[in-house]
């Protein structure tokens, strides 16, 4: 499923016919060109560029275009789209396709009530369906030479609108799978790399991922070879994109660290089109930057080598808790406060995982319908008896409420392999939203959850009110595995290294929400819920991939004391700011004008 290739005639009519026409606007100095500008590439420019990428230039169009009145209206084609509309893997098949429909220029659900035309909105007008790193290099050079805004997209799991852009040229990485995946036992560096300590970079095994495979692909490859790969709970995300480069929490992080910590080498296309290898010994400043400093910022990663680990057994606990009535919600929140206080102790005992909860949402982003709490944690190379010894005393503290105010459930399972643990308790599909989402997050250390009074105040504020569609997620991925990454080259916010909980708040809205509704939700997430998290942990920060898109102090919150190093890498490898994405390093030097053009400030 992809948009049709771009015939030269179509390019001439739709994209280049206005180039050079008298009376058209000239972009302000420092602004990127858009199709409405005199500086937009000519038909001949586009035709030559299309040849340079082997005819893989695409004229983008909204997925839902056949559902709207106009020359492309096609009821049969529209009907064929509807059953898959809420499937993110379906939307990922299109250059303009995202997990949340607020990024889609046209929504199928609203099309029956919409008599207006369906347009691209704030999305790319063309995309290069890159199959090779050379295609990526050609697109980067063309965008730089023609002063175009560049967008980078793989699978479109995007909470902060980083993979789209008004009037831009998109580099679409989803179909770039050049060279497959390769297991190395042990890891073989491209060139010898000895750290200052005298130790090799990595003495274990590795997986080379040549192209934009999804994590599901990587998991299948790892499992077939008796290996563990550290990746996300949802496998539909690109394995070389923003998840990995932005940090990446995992069900295996408490044991092995963040996804970014697994990166051993990468091939990166720079802003000048050069393809370079980066590791702790080759371009080490770039290596550190892409190990947590964010995707789409310093260059475009086209292949990686990541650490892998031999399969190991996992002992797991699954715990759930629900308020019996609405009158029991205060005790329910008290009980969650109690659990938060124990999270550092549980993680230090070797368990790691996730806990989702909410009060009122019947279709929450995280966890079951409210008011309920659901936790899954696993311990590597531990027995069930050891996990019982850790978790039973915690459950005992809540048992007097069971059947009176709360409904408690706990089960323990032993899995001979991590693959069995993961496939049984994680790896589910994340439904695409017929609407949008606003997030905020905060790293919480042991000191931040030790006093129940401020924790309870934070939970009360961030739980949300009826009708707000608020979901809560506690990422329990800290401890020894994450702390160990602090001694490595890393662009991760150092505050994460000492955190036990990454606490996330999400508010969703329906497709029927007005612009005023959406603004009110963002304001609540930033000024109320985000502020409550910050008040509890003012000295930490938040996770760039699941942070607040409207955070006024995003540079400090997202990147912390790693920011100077990241800014130096940005200045060195992308001095002109070709790679732009909202809330990324360097984005503070750009803004969109009233027409949507991206302009230097």
C-alpha positions as CSV (number, residue, x, y, z in Angstrom):
1,X,0.0,0.0,0.0
2,X,1.7,3.2,-1.1
3,X,0.9,6.3,-3.1
4,X,1.6,6.1,-6.8
5,X,4.9,7.1,-8.2
6,X,5.2,10.6,-9.5
7,X,5.1,10.9,-13.3
8,X,7.0,13.8,-14.6
9,X,3.9,15.3,-16.2
10,X,2.1,15.2,-12.9
11,X,5.1,16.7,-11.2
12,X,5.1,19.5,-13.7
13,X,1.4,20.3,-13.2
14,X,1.1,19.8,-9.4
15,X,4.5,20.7,-8.0
16,X,6.6,22.7,-10.4
17,X,4.3,24.6,-12.6
18,X,4.2,27.6,-10.3
19,X,8.0,27.9,-10.1
20,X,9.1,31.3,-11.4
21,X,5.6,32.6,-11.9
22,X,5.4,36.4,-11.5
23,X,3.5,37.7,-8.5
24,X,4.0,34.6,-6.3
25,X,5.3,35.1,-2.8
26,X,9.0,35.0,-2.2
27,X,10.0,33.3,1.1
28,X,11.4,35.6,3.7
29,X,15.1,35.3,4.2
30,X,15.7,32.2,6.3
31,X,12.5,30.5,5.5
32,X,12.2,27.1,3.8
33,X,10.5,27.1,0.4
34,X,7.0,25.8,0.0
35,X,5.0,24.9,-3.2
36,X,3.5,28.4,-3.1
37,X,6.9,30.1,-3.3
38,X,8.9,31.3,-6.3
39,X,11.9,29.3,-5.0
40,X,10.1,25.9,-5.2
41,X,12.0,23.5,-7.5
42,X,11.1,23.5,-11.2
43,X,9.5,20.5,-13.0
44,X,12.9,19.7,-14.5
45,X,14.5,19.8,-11.0
46,X,12.0,17.3,-9.7
47,X,12.4,15.1,-12.7
48,X,16.1,15.0,-12.4
49,X,15.9,14.4,-8.7
50,X,13.4,11.5,-9.3
51,X,16.0,9.9,-11.6
52,X,18.6,10.2,-8.9
53,X,16.4,8.1,-6.5
54,X,15.6,5.5,-9.2
55,X,12.0,6.8,-9.7
56,X,11.0,6.5,-6.0
57,X,9.6,10.0,-5.6
58,X,6.0,9.9,-4.5
59,X,3.3,12.6,-4.7
60,X,1.7,12.2,-1.3
61,X,-2.0,12.2,-0.6
62,X,-4.2,11.7,2.5
63,X,-5.2,8.1,3.1
64,X,-8.8,9.1,3.5
65,X,-8.9,11.1,0.2
66,X,-11.3,8.7,-1.5
67,X,-13.8,9.4,1.3
68,X,-14.2,13.1,0.5
69,X,-16.1,14.9,-2.1
70,X,-14.0,15.9,-5.1
71,X,-12.3,14.4,-8.1
72,X,-10.8,11.5,-6.0
73,X,-14.1,10.6,-4.3
74,X,-14.5,6.8,-4.5
75,X,-17.1,5.2,-2.1
76,X,-15.8,1.7,-2.8
77,X,-12.2,2.6,-2.1
78,X,-13.4,4.5,1.0
79,X,-15.3,1.5,2.3
80,X,-12.3,-0.7,1.9
81,X,-10.2,1.6,4.1
82,X,-12.7,1.8,7.0
83,X,-12.1,-1.7,8.6
84,X,-8.4,-1.0,9.0
85,X,-8.5,2.7,9.9
86,X,-7.7,2.1,13.6
87,X,-4.8,-0.3,12.9
88,X,-1.5,1.5,13.2
89,X,0.3,-1.1,11.1
90,X,-2.2,-0.3,8.3
91,X,-1.5,3.4,8.5
92,X,2.2,2.8,8.5
93,X,2.0,1.5,5.0
94,X,1.4,5.1,3.7
95,X,3.9,8.0,3.6
96,X,1.3,10.1,5.3
97,X,0.0,7.7,7.9
98,X,0.3,8.1,11.7
99,X,-0.8,6.3,14.8
100,X,-3.1,9.2,15.9
101,X,-5.5,10.6,13.4
102,X,-5.0,14.2,14.6
103,X,-1.9,14.1,12.5
104,X,-3.8,12.8,9.5
105,X,-4.9,15.7,7.3
106,X,-8.4,14.0,6.7
107,X,-10.2,11.6,9.0
108,X,-12.4,8.9,7.6
109,X,-14.7,9.1,10.6
110,X,-15.5,12.8,9.9
111,X,-15.7,12.4,6.1
112,X,-19.4,11.5,6.0
113,X,-20.2,14.8,7.7
114,X,-17.6,17.0,5.8
115,X,-18.5,18.7,2.6
116,X,-15.2,20.5,2.4
117,X,-12.2,19.3,0.3
118,X,-9.6,17.0,1.8
119,X,-6.1,18.6,1.6
120,X,-2.6,17.8,2.8
121,X,-2.7,20.3,5.6
122,X,0.6,20.4,7.5
123,X,2.0,17.3,5.8
124,X,4.7,16.6,3.3
125,X,3.9,17.2,-0.3
126,X,6.3,14.7,-1.7
127,X,8.1,11.7,-0.3
128,X,11.1,9.6,-1.3
129,X,10.3,6.0,-0.8
130,X,13.9,5.3,0.2
131,X,15.2,1.7,-0.5
132,X,18.9,2.4,0.1
133,X,21.1,4.7,2.0
134,X,22.1,6.3,-1.3
135,X,18.4,7.4,-1.8
136,X,18.6,9.0,1.6
137,X,21.8,10.8,0.8
138,X,20.3,12.1,-2.5
139,X,17.2,13.4,-0.8
140,X,19.2,15.1,1.9
141,X,21.4,16.9,-0.7
142,X,18.4,17.9,-2.8
143,X,16.6,19.4,0.2
144,X,19.7,21.3,1.3
145,X,20.4,22.6,-2.2
146,X,16.8,23.7,-2.9
147,X,16.1,25.1,0.6
148,X,13.4,22.6,1.4
149,X,11.9,21.6,4.7
150,X,12.8,18.0,5.4
151,X,10.6,15.4,7.2
152,X,11.8,12.0,8.3
153,X,9.3,9.2,8.8
154,X,9.5,5.4,9.3
155,X,6.4,4.0,11.0
156,X,4.6,7.1,12.1
157,X,4.3,6.3,15.8
158,X,4.6,9.9,16.7
159,X,3.2,11.7,19.7
160,X,4.9,15.1,19.1
161,X,4.4,15.7,15.4
162,X,8.1,15.2,14.6
163,X,7.7,13.1,11.5
164,X,5.6,15.6,9.5
165,X,5.9,19.2,8.3
166,X,4.1,21.7,6.1
167,X,5.2,21.8,2.5
168,X,8.1,19.4,3.2
169,X,9.9,16.7,1.3
170,X,9.7,13.5,3.3
171,X,12.3,10.8,3.5
172,X,10.2,7.7,4.1
173,X,12.3,4.9,5.6
174,X,9.7,2.2,6.0
175,X,10.7,0.2,3.0
176,X,14.4,0.6,3.3
177,X,15.6,-2.9,4.2
178,X,18.9,-3.2,2.5
179,X,21.0,-6.1,3.7
180,X,18.7,-7.9,6.2
181,X,19.7,-8.7,9.8
182,X,22.9,-10.4,10.9
183,X,23.8,-12.1,14.2
184,X,27.4,-11.8,15.4
185,X,28.5,-14.2,18.2
186,X,30.5,-12.4,19.5
187,X,30.2,-8.8,18.2
188,X,32.7,-7.9,15.5
189,X,33.4,-4.1,15.4
190,X,33.9,-2.6,12.0
191,X,37.3,-1.4,13.3
192,X,39.0,-2.4,16.6
193,X,37.6,-0.2,19.4
194,X,39.2,-0.2,22.9
195,X,37.7,2.1,25.5
196,X,39.9,4.3,27.7
197,X,39.5,1.7,30.5
198,X,41.3,-0.8,28.3
199,X,38.2,-2.9,27.8
200,X,36.6,-3.6,24.4
201,X,33.5,-1.8,23.6
202,X,31.4,-4.9,23.9
203,X,32.4,-8.5,24.5
204,X,29.0,-10.0,24.0
205,X,26.8,-10.7,21.0
206,X,25.2,-8.3,18.5
207,X,22.5,-8.0,15.9
208,X,23.1,-5.8,12.8
209,X,19.8,-4.2,11.6
210,X,20.3,-3.0,8.0
211,X,17.4,-0.8,7.4
212,X,14.1,0.2,8.9
213,X,12.9,-3.2,10.2
214,X,10.3,-3.0,12.9
215,X,11.0,-4.3,16.4
216,X,8.6,-7.2,15.7
217,X,11.0,-8.2,12.9
218,X,14.0,-7.9,15.3
219,X,12.2,-9.9,18.0
220,X,11.5,-12.7,15.6
221,X,15.0,-12.8,14.3
222,X,16.4,-12.7,17.9
223,X,14.1,-15.4,19.1
224,X,15.0,-17.7,16.2
225,X,18.6,-17.4,17.2
226,X,18.1,-17.8,20.9
227,X,18.8,-14.1,21.6
228,X,17.2,-11.2,23.4
229,X,16.9,-7.8,21.9
230,X,16.0,-4.8,24.1
231,X,13.1,-3.0,22.5
232,X,9.6,-1.6,23.1
233,X,6.5,-3.2,24.3
234,X,4.8,-2.4,21.0
235,X,6.8,-4.1,18.2
236,X,5.4,-2.0,15.3
237,X,7.9,0.8,15.8
238,X,11.0,1.2,13.6
239,X,14.1,-0.4,15.1
240,X,16.5,2.4,13.9
241,X,14.4,5.5,14.4
242,X,13.3,7.8,17.2
243,X,12.6,5.2,19.8
244,X,16.2,3.9,19.8
245,X,17.8,7.3,19.3
246,X,15.6,9.0,21.9
247,X,16.4,6.6,24.8
248,X,13.8,3.8,24.6
249,X,12.4,2.1,27.7
250,X,11.8,-1.7,27.5
251,X,10.5,-4.6,29.5
252,X,14.1,-5.6,29.7
253,X,15.6,-2.3,30.7
254,X,15.9,-3.0,34.4
255,X,18.2,-5.8,33.5
256,X,20.0,-4.6,30.4
257,X,19.5,-0.8,30.3
258,X,17.8,1.5,27.8
259,X,17.5,0.8,24.1
260,X,19.9,3.6,23.3
261,X,22.5,1.9,25.6
262,X,22.5,-1.1,23.3
263,X,23.7,0.8,20.3
264,X,27.2,-0.3,19.3
265,X,27.6,1.2,15.8
266,X,25.4,3.1,13.3
267,X,25.6,4.3,9.8
268,X,24.4,7.8,9.6
269,X,23.6,10.1,6.6
270,X,24.8,13.6,7.6
271,X,23.4,17.0,6.4
272,X,26.0,17.1,3.7
273,X,24.9,13.7,2.3
274,X,27.9,11.8,3.5
275,X,27.4,8.3,4.9
276,X,29.5,7.8,8.0
277,X,30.0,5.0,10.6
278,X,29.8,6.1,14.2
279,X,30.8,4.2,17.3
280,X,32.7,4.9,20.5
281,X,35.8,5.1,18.4
282,X,34.5,6.6,15.2
283,X,32.9,10.0,15.3
284,X,32.3,9.4,19.1
285,X,30.5,12.7,19.6
286,X,27.9,11.8,17.0
287,X,27.7,8.4,18.5
288,X,26.9,9.8,21.9
289,X,24.3,12.2,20.5
290,X,22.3,9.5,18.7
291,X,22.4,7.3,21.8
292,X,19.5,9.2,23.5
293,X,19.7,12.7,22.1
294,X,16.8,12.2,19.7
295,X,16.1,11.0,16.2
296,X,15.8,13.2,13.2
297,X,18.2,15.7,14.7
298,X,21.9,15.0,14.0
299,X,21.5,12.8,10.9
300,X,19.5,10.0,9.5
301,X,20.4,6.5,10.8
302,X,20.2,3.8,8.1
303,X,21.6,0.8,9.9
304,X,22.7,-0.1,13.4
305,X,24.5,-2.8,15.4
306,X,22.9,-3.4,18.8
307,X,23.8,-5.6,21.7
308,X,22.0,-8.9,22.1
309,X,21.9,-11.4,24.9
310,X,21.5,-15.2,25.2
311,X,18.0,-16.3,26.1
312,X,17.4,-16.4,29.8
313,X,14.4,-17.4,32.0
314,X,12.1,-14.8,33.6
315,X,10.0,-15.1,36.7
316,X,7.0,-12.7,36.5
317,X,4.3,-11.2,38.6
318,X,1.0,-9.8,37.3
319,X,-1.0,-7.7,39.8
320,X,-4.3,-5.9,39.4
321,X,-6.4,-3.8,41.6
322,X,-9.8,-2.2,41.1
323,X,-12.0,0.1,43.2
324,X,-15.3,-1.7,43.9
325,X,-17.4,1.5,43.8
326,X,-16.9,5.2,43.0
327,X,-16.8,5.8,46.8
328,X,-13.7,3.7,47.0
329,X,-11.6,5.8,44.6
330,X,-9.9,7.7,47.5
331,X,-8.7,4.4,49.0
332,X,-7.8,3.2,45.5
333,X,-5.5,6.3,45.1
334,X,-4.1,5.7,48.6
335,X,-3.2,2.2,47.5
336,X,-1.4,3.4,44.4
337,X,0.5,5.8,46.6
338,X,1.5,2.9,48.7
339,X,2.8,1.0,45.7
340,X,4.7,4.0,44.4
341,X,6.7,4.1,47.6
342,X,7.7,0.5,47.1
343,X,8.6,0.8,43.4
344,X,12.3,1.6,44.1
345,X,12.7,-1.3,46.4
346,X,10.9,-3.7,44.0
347,X,13.2,-2.6,41.1
348,X,16.4,-2.9,43.2
349,X,15.2,-6.5,44.0
350,X,15.5,-7.2,40.2
351,X,12.0,-6.7,38.9
352,X,11.2,-4.4,36.0
353,X,8.2,-3.7,33.8
354,X,5.1,-1.5,33.6
355,X,2.1,-0.4,35.6
356,X,-1.0,1.3,33.9
357,X,-3.9,2.8,35.7
358,X,-6.8,5.2,35.3
359,X,-10.0,6.3,37.1
360,X,-12.7,7.0,34.6
361,X,-11.7,6.1,31.0
362,X,-13.4,3.1,29.6
363,X,-10.9,2.9,26.6
364,X,-7.7,4.1,28.2
365,X,-4.4,4.5,26.4
366,X,-2.7,2.4,29.2
367,X,-4.1,-0.4,31.3
368,X,-7.7,-1.6,31.7
369,X,-10.9,0.4,32.0
370,X,-11.0,2.4,35.3
371,X,-11.0,2.7,38.1
372,X,-8.3,0.0,37.9
373,X,-4.5,-0.6,38.2
374,X,-2.6,-3.3,36.3
375,X,1.1,-4.2,36.8
376,X,3.4,-6.6,35.0
377,X,7.0,-7.1,36.1
378,X,9.6,-9.7,35.5
379,X,12.9,-10.7,37.0
380,X,15.7,-12.3,34.9
381,X,17.4,-15.4,36.2
382,X,15.3,-15.5,39.4
383,X,13.1,-18.2,40.8
384,X,9.4,-17.9,41.5
385,X,10.3,-18.1,45.2
386,X,12.5,-15.1,44.9
387,X,9.8,-13.0,43.2
388,X,7.2,-14.2,45.8
389,X,9.6,-13.0,48.5
390,X,9.8,-9.6,46.9
391,X,6.1,-9.0,46.1
392,X,4.1,-11.0,48.6
393,X,4.8,-8.6,51.5
394,X,3.6,-5.7,49.4
395,X,0.4,-7.4,48.5
396,X,-0.1,-8.3,52.2
397,X,-0.2,-4.6,53.0
398,X,-3.3,-4.2,50.7
399,X,-5.0,-7.5,51.6
400,X,-7.3,-6.0,54.3
401,X,-8.9,-3.9,51.6
402,X,-9.6,-6.9,49.3
403,X,-13.3,-7.5,48.9
404,X,-14.2,-4.5,51.0
405,X,-13.0,-1.5,49.0
406,X,-10.8,-3.1,46.3
407,X,-10.7,-6.2,44.2
408,X,-7.1,-7.5,44.2
409,X,-5.6,-10.2,42.0
410,X,-2.0,-11.5,41.8
411,X,-0.4,-14.3,39.9
412,X,3.1,-15.5,39.4
413,X,4.5,-17.2,36.3
414,X,7.8,-18.7,35.4
415,X,8.9,-18.5,31.7
416,X,11.9,-20.5,30.4
417,X,12.7,-17.7,28.0
418,X,12.3,-14.0,27.8
419,X,10.6,-14.4,24.4
420,X,7.9,-16.5,26.2
421,X,7.5,-13.9,28.9
422,X,7.3,-11.0,26.4
423,X,4.9,-12.6,24.0
424,X,2.6,-13.7,26.8
425,X,2.4,-10.4,28.7
426,X,3.5,-7.7,26.2
427,X,3.7,-7.2,22.5
428,X,0.1,-6.3,22.0
429,X,-1.0,-4.0,19.3
430,X,-1.6,-0.3,20.1
431,X,-4.8,0.7,18.5
432,X,-4.6,3.9,16.4
433,X,-6.7,6.7,17.9
434,X,-9.6,8.3,16.1
435,X,-8.5,11.5,17.6
436,X,-5.4,12.8,19.3
437,X,-3.2,12.6,22.4
438,X,-1.3,15.0,24.6
439,X,1.4,13.6,27.0
440,X,3.6,14.7,29.8
441,X,6.1,12.8,31.8
442,X,8.6,12.9,34.7
443,X,11.5,10.9,36.0
444,X,11.0,10.0,39.7
445,X,13.8,8.9,42.0
446,X,13.6,7.1,45.3
447,X,13.5,10.4,47.2
448,X,10.6,11.7,45.2
449,X,8.3,8.8,46.2
450,X,9.4,8.3,49.8
451,X,6.9,10.8,51.3
452,X,3.3,9.6,50.7
453,X,1.8,13.1,51.1
454,X,3.2,14.8,48.0
455,X,2.9,11.5,46.0
456,X,-0.8,11.3,46.9
457,X,-1.2,15.0,45.9
458,X,0.4,14.4,42.5
459,X,-1.7,11.3,41.9
460,X,-4.9,13.1,42.7
461,X,-4.1,15.9,40.3
462,X,-2.8,13.7,37.4
463,X,-5.6,11.1,37.7
464,X,-7.9,13.4,35.9
465,X,-11.6,14.1,36.1
466,X,-14.6,12.3,34.6
467,X,-14.8,13.0,30.9
468,X,-11.1,13.9,30.6
469,X,-10.0,10.6,29.1
470,X,-6.9,10.5,31.3
471,X,-4.6,7.5,31.4
472,X,-1.5,6.9,33.6
473,X,1.5,4.8,33.0
474,X,4.4,4.1,35.4
475,X,7.4,2.8,33.4
476,X,9.3,0.7,36.0
477,X,12.6,0.6,34.1
478,X,15.3,1.9,36.3
479,X,17.8,0.4,38.7
480,X,21.1,-1.2,38.0
481,X,20.6,-1.8,34.2
482,X,19.8,1.8,33.5
483,X,22.4,3.2,35.9
484,X,25.1,1.2,34.2
485,X,24.5,3.3,31.0
486,X,25.8,6.4,32.7
487,X,29.4,5.2,32.3
488,X,29.0,4.9,28.5
489,X,28.8,7.5,25.7
490,X,25.2,8.6,26.0
491,X,22.9,11.5,25.0
492,X,20.2,10.4,27.5
493,X,19.1,12.9,30.0
494,X,21.3,12.0,33.0
495,X,18.3,12.3,35.3
496,X,17.0,9.1,33.9
497,X,20.0,7.1,35.3
498,X,18.9,7.6,38.9
499,X,15.2,7.3,38.3
500,X,13.1,4.3,39.2
501,X,9.8,5.5,37.6
502,X,9.1,7.3,34.4
503,X,5.7,8.6,35.2
504,X,3.5,9.4,32.1
505,X,0.2,11.2,31.9
506,X,-1.9,11.0,28.7
507,X,-5.1,12.8,27.7
508,X,-6.9,11.8,24.5
509,X,-9.6,13.5,22.5
510,X,-12.1,12.3,20.0
511,X,-12.2,13.2,16.3
512,X,-15.2,15.5,17.1
513,X,-13.1,17.7,19.4
514,X,-12.9,21.4,18.4
515,X,-9.7,23.4,18.2
516,X,-10.7,25.0,21.4
517,X,-11.2,21.6,23.0
518,X,-7.7,20.5,21.9
519,X,-6.1,23.7,23.2
520,X,-7.8,23.2,26.6
521,X,-6.5,19.7,26.8
522,X,-3.0,20.8,26.0
523,X,-3.2,23.5,28.6
524,X,-4.4,21.1,31.2
525,X,-1.6,18.6,30.5
526,X,1.0,21.3,30.7
527,X,-0.2,23.7,33.4
528,X,-2.0,21.3,35.7
529,X,-0.9,17.7,35.3
530,X,2.6,18.4,34.1
531,X,3.0,21.0,36.8
532,X,2.0,18.5,39.4
533,X,4.7,16.1,38.2
534,X,7.3,18.8,38.2
535,X,6.3,19.9,41.7
536,X,7.0,16.4,43.0
537,X,10.3,16.1,41.1
538,X,11.6,19.6,40.2
539,X,15.2,18.4,39.9
540,X,14.8,15.7,37.2
541,X,13.3,16.0,33.7
542,X,11.0,14.2,31.3
543,X,11.3,11.7,28.4
544,X,11.6,13.4,25.0
545,X,9.7,10.6,23.1
546,X,6.7,10.8,25.6
547,X,6.9,14.3,26.8
548,X,4.8,17.4,26.5
549,X,4.8,18.9,23.0
550,X,4.0,22.3,24.5
551,X,6.6,22.2,27.3
552,X,8.0,25.8,27.5
553,X,11.2,24.5,29.0
554,X,11.6,21.4,26.9
555,X,15.3,21.8,26.4
556,X,16.1,21.6,30.1
557,X,13.4,19.0,30.8
558,X,14.1,16.7,27.8
559,X,17.9,16.8,27.7
560,X,19.1,18.0,31.1
561,X,22.8,18.3,31.6
562,X,23.5,16.4,28.4
563,X,22.2,19.5,26.4
564,X,25.6,21.2,25.9
565,X,27.1,18.0,24.5
566,X,24.1,17.6,22.2
567,X,24.2,21.2,21.1
568,X,27.9,20.9,20.2
569,X,27.1,17.8,18.1
570,X,24.2,19.6,16.4
571,X,26.4,22.5,15.5
572,X,29.2,20.3,14.2
573,X,27.2,17.8,12.1
574,X,24.2,20.0,11.1
575,X,25.3,23.6,11.2
576,X,22.6,24.9,8.9
577,X,19.8,23.1,10.8
578,X,18.6,21.0,7.9
579,X,17.3,18.3,10.3
580,X,14.4,20.0,12.2
581,X,11.7,18.4,14.4
582,X,9.6,20.1,17.1
583,X,11.2,20.0,20.6
584,X,14.4,18.5,19.2
585,X,17.8,19.9,19.8
586,X,18.2,23.0,17.7
587,X,14.4,23.4,17.1
588,X,14.4,26.6,19.2
589,X,16.0,28.4,16.3
590,X,13.0,27.8,14.0
591,X,9.3,28.6,14.0
592,X,6.4,28.4,11.6
593,X,5.0,31.6,10.2
594,X,1.3,32.3,9.7
595,X,1.4,30.5,6.3
596,X,3.1,27.4,7.7
597,X,6.6,28.1,6.4
598,X,9.4,27.0,8.6
599,X,11.6,30.1,9.2
600,X,14.8,30.7,11.1
601,X,14.3,33.0,14.1
